[in-house]
């Protein structure tokens, strides 16, 4: 899986649930909520004031370990 800013959070978590730590780091603690799981990374980062490019890089590095 390659993660982009348009990737949906639920899809990322379904692929690798250990990525949850990166969402917790950005202050997104509502990962079980249907609206959170349906958001794109870009939407979530905008709401939480986090750089989407940095999060995409972290998630891809984690998944490709």
RAHUKA-V849656 format. One line per field, one symbol per residue. ss: DSSP state (H for helix, E for strand, - for the rest). phi: phi as a letter, one per 20 degrees, with the letter a starting at -180 (. if undefined). A space follows every 10 residues. Layout:
BEGIN
ss->???
phi->???
END
This chain:
BEGIN
ss->-------EHH HHHHH-HHHH HHHHH----- ---HHHH--E HHHHHHHH-- -HHHHHHHHH HHH--
phi->.decfefegf fffffbfffg gfffgenedd fefgfffefe gffffffemd fffffgffff fffef
END
